[in-house]
């Protein structure tokens, strides 16, 4: 239960955009985690799906992250689970996802709950998610655990993938 292999998982990078850079608590750590996961996606050949919340107003994914290998989905609702996103994720045949990004209590949480309801195994990176207010992050992680998500860390996920390679 909860095991990840390179062939079973997709990485979901949620809304790590320029406009959020100066307003999200712990944003530098979120970017470091995301950068590590983007590199891990390449090393382990794991699909990378990237969302950008209304990029015309909020900017694109931060420049530190090389997402050229990923598939980018623009969205105007909070969850990443647009019809286009879900069709692409389903076409990959992966039943586990690892989510990292912002904000924990909004877009990350709604994406996780939507995917849980569709039968996906959802992993959340505690060191790779944040919100403007620390309390929102803390309570969202509690709720996500209670809802059936695995809350883990960047390093834990990557070492687990390394174990199975």
C-alpha positions in Angstrom: 0.0 0.0 0.0 1.4 3.4 -1.0 4.3 2.0 -2.9 5.6 4.0 -5.8 7.5 2.8 -8.9 8.7 4.8 -11.9 6.1 2.9 -14.0 3.2 3.5 -11.7 3.4 7.3 -10.9 3.0 10.7 -12.5 4.3 14.0 -10.9 1.9 16.9 -10.7 3.4 20.4 -10.4 0.6 22.7 -9.3 0.7 26.5 -10.0 4.3 27.3 -9.0 4.0 30.7 -10.7 5.8 34.0 -10.7 2.9 36.0 -9.0 3.0 33.7 -6.0 6.7 34.0 -5.5 6.6 36.8 -2.9 3.3 35.9 -1.1 3.6 32.2 -0.4 5.2 31.2 2.9 8.2 28.9 2.4 8.2 29.5 -1.4 12.0 29.1 -1.8 11.7 25.6 -0.2 8.7 24.8 -2.5 10.8 25.8 -5.5 13.8 23.7 -4.4 11.5 20.6 -3.9 9.9 21.2 -7.3 13.3 21.5 -9.0 14.4 18.3 -7.5 11.2 16.5 -8.6 11.4 17.9 -12.1 15.0 16.5 -12.3 13.7 13.2 -10.8 11.0 13.0 -13.4 13.7 13.1 -16.1 16.0 10.6 -14.4 13.2 8.1 -13.7 11.2 8.8 -16.9 8.1 9.8 -14.9 5.5 11.9 -16.7 5.4 15.5 -15.5 2.0 17.4 -15.6 2.2 21.1 -14.9 -0.7 23.5 -14.2 -0.8 27.2 -14.5 -3.6 29.1 -12.9 -4.8 31.9 -15.2 -1.2 32.7 -16.4 -2.3 35.9 -18.1 -2.7 37.5 -14.7 -0.5 35.2 -12.5 2.4 34.6 -14.8 3.9 31.4 -15.9 5.8 28.7 -13.9 8.9 30.2 -12.1 12.0 30.4 -14.3 14.0 28.1 -12.0 12.0 25.1 -13.1 12.8 23.6 -16.5 9.3 22.2 -17.4 10.1 21.8 -21.1 9.8 18.0 -20.6 6.4 18.3 -19.0 2.9 18.9 -20.3 1.5 22.3 -19.3 -2.2 22.8 -18.6 -3.7 26.3 -18.2 -6.7 26.4 -15.9 -9.1 28.9 -14.4 -10.6 26.7 -11.7 -8.7 25.7 -8.6 -8.3 21.9 -9.2 -5.9 20.7 -11.8 -8.6 18.3 -12.9 -9.8 19.9 -16.1 -11.2 17.6 -18.8 -8.0 17.9 -20.8 -5.8 17.2 -17.8 -7.9 14.2 -16.8 -7.8 12.7 -20.3 -4.1 13.1 -20.5 -3.5 11.6 -17.0 -5.8 8.7 -17.8 -3.9 8.0 -21.1 -0.7 7.6 -19.2 -2.1 4.5 -17.3 -0.6 5.7 -14.0 -2.7 5.1 -10.9 -0.5 7.0 -8.4 0.4 10.7 -8.4 2.8 12.9 -6.4 1.5 16.5 -6.0 3.7 19.5 -5.2 2.9 23.2 -5.5 0.6 25.9 -4.1 -1.6 26.6 -2.4 -1.9 23.6 -0.2 -5.4 24.4 1.1 -6.8 25.4 -2.3 -5.5 24.0 -5.6 -3.4 21.2 -4.1 -6.2 20.0 -1.8 -8.9 20.2 -4.5 -6.8 18.4 -7.0 -6.0 15.7 -4.4 -9.6 15.2 -3.4 -10.7 15.1 -7.1 -8.1 12.4 -7.9 -8.9 10.4 -4.7 -12.5 10.3 -5.8 -11.4 8.9 -9.1 -9.5 6.1 -7.5 -5.9 7.5 -7.7 -3.4 6.9 -5.0 -2.3 10.4 -4.0 1.0 11.4 -2.4 1.6 15.0 -1.2 5.1 16.4 -0.6 5.0 18.1 2.8 8.2 20.0 1.8 6.9 20.8 -1.6 3.6 22.5 -0.8 2.7 25.7 0.9 0.1 28.5 1.4 0.2 32.2 2.2 -0.7 31.4 5.8 1.2 28.6 7.6 -2.0 27.6 9.4 -3.8 26.9 6.1 -1.0 24.6 5.0 -1.0 22.8 8.3 -4.7 22.1 8.4 -4.9 21.2 4.7 -2.2 18.5 5.2 -4.2 17.2 8.2 -7.3 17.0 6.0 -5.5 15.4 3.1 -4.2 12.7 5.5 -7.6 12.1 6.9 -9.0 11.8 3.3 -6.5 9.1 2.4 -3.5 10.9 0.9 0.0 9.8 1.7 1.9 12.8 3.1 5.6 12.4 2.4 8.8 14.2 1.4 10.7 14.8 -1.8 13.6 12.7 -0.7 11.4 9.9 0.5 9.7 9.6 -2.9 12.9 9.8 -4.9 14.7 7.1 -2.8 11.6 4.9 -3.1 11.8 5.3 -6.9 15.5 4.5 -6.8 14.8 1.4 -4.8 12.6 0.0 -7.5 14.8 0.9 -10.5 
